[in-house]
Amino acid sequence: MELVMRALLLAAVLLGTAAVASEHQPMRPATAGERQQHAAALIADYRYDDLLWENDRIAYRIYGRALEAAEPPSSSGIDAWGKRVRWPYMDRQLRTGDQHADHGEGLDFYNVGTGRGVGGLGVWYDNKLWTSRNYVRPQILSAGPDAADFTVDYDPWPVDTVRTVRETRRFTLPAGTNFTRLTSTIASSSADQLVIGIGISKRPIDGGALGEIRKDAKAARMSWWGPVDGDKGRMAAAVIVDPAAFAGFAEDADNYLILVRVAPGKPFVYYSGAAWGKGGDFAGQADWSSYVDAERPDFRP
């Protein structure tokens, strides 16, 4: 009887594997019109409301509330995808059901997990990062073809017992750059100044390797060059904040953090960027570091 049960269990596992495999679809080639588009933003309502945005150089994603129940743990961090083409590909790849494989245009192998990913934020209080749940109430202002531009809200969340905060954030990604411009407004139940921690995940690659973090207090920026993940290559990331509001660096178990002083209710601007080592724009860490150093952001809200 035990042998029969084992055989039945194995058959069920194999059938389940075949069912999952059958869900994967071939990736549709880009149309001629799509190949002329330099940026895109859309809500993937077929995939737990993932919000996707990309330009001709890099691709990003944030997660909707539906994913919190479907694939825990989910977080309000920012995901980045490797990309080697100059036109939008995320939606077509996500629809295959196999976004973690390289179908020729790029892939998703950066693992946000419970971290901040590439430029997610939280309130830094009592040496701890207090973070929101996933985004709500998206409004896409521009879905392309020259820029991706949208806003989302993050519903109220507690900062210990001292205050409750909520956030509205605008994401703007024009063509020709690896950096998304983020304009955040954080409302608070207390009028006291906030310290915001903006993060880069420490271990977004399976296997736990840390990669190399580089911090520049004078220019108020930090950049990361990730470890090799097999034949998938490396991801890179960076965060740039206003030197006038810079409040130092910190770390927690999941993130490298750059800190900024923020007044409740007043918008502040920061930039988050990412790159893929196989994307064709950066041959090595020195190229990425030089690119980050050369950025001259506009911090006016």
C-alpha positions in Angstrom: 0.0 0.0 0.0 2.9 2.4 0.8 4.4 1.8 -2.6 1.1 2.6 -4.2 0.7 5.8 -2.3 4.2 6.9 -3.2 3.5 6.2 -6.8 0.3 8.2 -6.7 2.1 11.1 -5.0 4.8 11.1 -7.6 2.2 11.1 -10.4 0.5 14.0 -8.8 3.7 16.0 -8.5 4.6 15.2 -12.1 1.1 16.3 -13.3 1.4 19.5 -11.3 4.7 20.2 -12.8 3.4 19.6 -16.3 0.4 21.9 -15.5 2.7 24.7 -14.4 4.9 24.2 -17.5 1.9 24.3 -19.7 1.1 27.7 -18.4 4.3 29.1 -20.0 3.7 30.7 -23.3 6.1 31.7 -26.1 7.1 35.4 -25.9 5.5 37.5 -28.6 7.9 39.5 -30.7 7.7 43.2 -30.5 5.7 44.9 -33.3 7.2 47.6 -35.5 5.4 50.2 -33.5 6.6 48.9 -30.2 10.2 49.0 -31.5 9.8 52.7 -32.0 8.6 53.3 -28.4 11.2 54.5 -25.9 9.2 54.1 -22.6 6.1 52.4 -21.3 4.1 52.1 -18.1 1.2 49.8 -17.4 -0.7 47.8 -14.7 -0.5 44.1 -15.2 -3.9 43.2 -13.9 -3.4 39.6 -15.0 -0.4 39.3 -12.6 -1.7 40.6 -9.2 -1.6 44.3 -10.4 2.2 44.5 -10.8 2.9 48.0 -12.0 5.6 47.9 -14.8 7.6 50.8 -16.1 10.6 50.9 -18.4 12.5 53.0 -21.0 15.1 52.2 -23.6 17.7 51.3 -21.0 16.2 49.7 -17.9 13.0 48.2 -16.5 11.3 48.3 -13.1 8.3 46.9 -11.2 6.4 47.5 -8.0 3.8 45.2 -6.4 0.1 45.5 -5.8 -1.9 44.5 -2.7 -3.1 41.2 -4.4 0.4 39.8 -4.3 0.6 40.1 -0.5 -1.8 37.2 -0.2 -0.8 35.2 -3.3 3.0 35.2 -2.9 4.1 36.2 0.6 6.3 37.8 1.7 5.7 40.7 -0.7 7.0 44.2 0.0 6.8 47.8 -1.1 10.3 47.6 -2.5 11.2 48.3 -6.1 12.1 45.5 -8.4 14.5 45.9 -11.4 14.8 43.7 -14.5 17.8 43.2 -16.8 17.1 44.5 -20.3 19.1 44.3 -23.5 16.7 45.9 -26.0 15.7 49.5 -26.6 12.0 49.0 -26.7 9.4 47.8 -24.1 9.5 44.1 -23.3 8.2 43.6 -19.7 4.5 43.1 -20.5 5.2 40.6 -23.3 7.7 38.7 -21.1 5.5 38.7 -18.0 2.6 37.3 -20.0 4.7 34.2 -20.8 4.4 33.1 -17.2 8.2 32.7 -17.2 9.7 36.1 -16.6 12.8 34.6 -14.8 14.1 33.1 -18.0 16.0 35.0 -20.7 13.8 35.0 -23.8 16.3 37.1 -25.7 15.3 40.6 -24.6 16.0 40.4 -20.8 14.9 38.8 -17.6 13.9 39.2 -14.0 16.4 37.7 -11.6 16.7 40.5 -9.0 14.9 39.3 -5.8 13.4 42.1 -3.8 12.2 39.8 -1.0 11.5 41.8 2.1 14.0 44.4 1.3 13.7 47.8 -0.4 15.0 46.6 -3.7 16.2 49.6 -5.8 15.1 52.7 -4.0 12.2 51.7 -1.9 11.8 53.7 1.4 10.7 53.6 5.0 10.8 55.8 8.1 14.1 55.3 10.0 13.3 55.5 13.7 15.0 53.9 16.7 17.5 52.2 14.5 14.7 50.4 12.6 13.1 50.9 9.2 9.3 51.2 9.4 7.8 50.4 6.0 4.4 50.4 4.2 2.4 47.7 2.6 2.2 47.5 -1.2 0.9 50.3 -3.4 -2.7 51.4 -3.9 -4.6 53.9 -6.1 -2.3 54.1 -9.2 -2.7 56.9 -11.7 -0.7 56.6 -14.9 0.1 60.1 -16.2 2.1 59.0 -19.3 2.3 55.4 -20.6 4.9 56.5 -23.3 6.2 56.7 -25.9 8.9 59.1 -24.5 8.4 58.8 -20.8 6.8 56.6 -18.1 5.1 58.8 -15.5 2.7 57.7 -12.7 1.7 58.2 -9.1 0.7 55.7 -6.4 -0.3 55.9 -2.7 0.9 53.9 0.2 -1.8 53.7 2.9 -1.1 54.7 6.5 1.4 52.6 8.5 2.7 52.9 12.0 6.1 54.2 13.1 6.4 52.4 16.4 3.9 54.1 18.7 5.0 57.7 18.0 3.2 58.4 14.8 1.3 57.2 11.7 2.4 58.1 8.2 1.2 57.7 4.6 2.8 58.5 1.3 2.0 59.6 -2.2 4.9 59.1 -4.7 5.4 60.1 -8.3 7.7 58.0 -10.5 9.1 59.6 -13.7 11.4 57.7 -16.1 12.2 59.5 -19.4 14.1 57.9 -22.2 17.9 57.7 -22.2 18.6 57.3 -18.5 18.9 54.5 -16.0 17.4 56.6 -13.2 13.8 57.0 -12.2 13.0 60.4 -10.6 10.8 59.9 -7.5 8.9 62.7 -5.8 7.6 61.6 -2.4 5.2 63.4 -0.1 4.8 61.8 3.4 2.0 63.0 5.6 2.3 62.3 9.3 0.2 62.4 12.5 3.0 64.3 14.0 4.5 67.6 12.7 8.0 66.6 13.9 10.7 66.1 11.2 11.1 62.6 9.7 14.2 60.7 8.8 13.6 58.6 5.7 15.7 55.6 4.8 16.0 54.8 1.1 17.4 51.4 0.5 19.2 49.0 -1.8 18.6 45.3 -1.0 21.7 43.6 0.4 21.1 40.1 -1.0 18.8 40.2 -4.0 20.6 37.4 -5.7 20.0 33.8 -4.7 22.9 32.4 -2.7 23.3 35.3 -0.3 26.3 37.1 -1.9 26.5 40.7 -1.0 28.1 42.4 -3.9 30.0 45.7 -3.5 28.5 48.8 -2.0 30.0 52.3 -2.5 29.0 55.3 -0.4 29.7 58.9 -1.1 28.6 61.2 1.7 29.7 64.4 0.0 27.6 63.8 -3.1 24.8 62.1 -1.1 24.7 58.9 -3.1 25.4 55.2 -2.9 25.8 52.6 -5.6 26.0 48.8 -5.6 27.6 46.4 -8.0 26.0 43.0 -7.6 27.5 39.5 -7.5 27.4 37.1 -10.5 24.3 35.0 -10.6 25.4 32.1 -12.8 24.9 32.9 -16.5 22.4 35.6 -15.7 25.2 38.0 -14.9 25.1 41.0 -12.5 22.6 43.7 -11.5 23.7 47.1 -10.4 21.8 49.8 -8.4 22.2 53.3 -7.0 20.3 55.9 -5.0 20.9 59.6 -5.1 19.4 62.1 -2.6 19.7 65.9 -2.1 23.0 66.7 -0.3 21.1 69.5 1.5 18.8 66.9 3.2 21.4 64.1 3.6 21.5 62.6 7.1 24.0 59.8 6.8 24.1 56.1 6.0 22.7 53.1 7.9 22.0 49.4 7.5 19.5 46.8 8.7 19.4 43.1 8.0 17.9 43.5 4.6 19.2 46.8 3.2 21.9 49.4 2.7 20.3 52.7 3.5 20.9 56.4 2.7 19.1 58.7 5.1 17.4 62.1 4.4 15.6 64.6 6.6 12.1 65.3 5.5 9.4 67.7 6.7 5.9 66.0 6.8 3.6 67.1 4.0 6.4 68.6 1.9 7.5 66.8 -1.3 11.1 65.7 -1.6 12.9 64.3 -4.7 15.4 61.4 -5.0 16.6 59.2 -7.8 16.9 55.4 -8.0 18.7 53.6 -10.8 19.6 50.1 -11.9 21.5 48.4 -14.7 22.2 44.9 -16.0 25.8 43.8 -16.7 24.6 42.1 -19.9 22.5 45.1 -21.0 25.3 46.5 -23.2 25.7 49.9 -21.5 28.1 49.0 -18.6 31.0 46.6 -19.1 32.0 46.6 -15.4 31.8 48.2 -12.0 34.0 51.2 -13.0 31.6 52.1 -15.8 28.6 52.0 -13.5 30.4 54.0 -10.8 31.4 56.6 -13.3 27.9 56.9 -14.6 26.4 57.3 -11.1 29.1 59.9 -10.2 28.3 61.9 -13.4 24.6 62.3 -12.6 23.5 65.9 -11.9 20.0 65.5 -10.5 17.3 68.2 -10.1 15.9 68.0 -6.6 13.3 70.7 -7.1 9.9 69.1 -6.4 
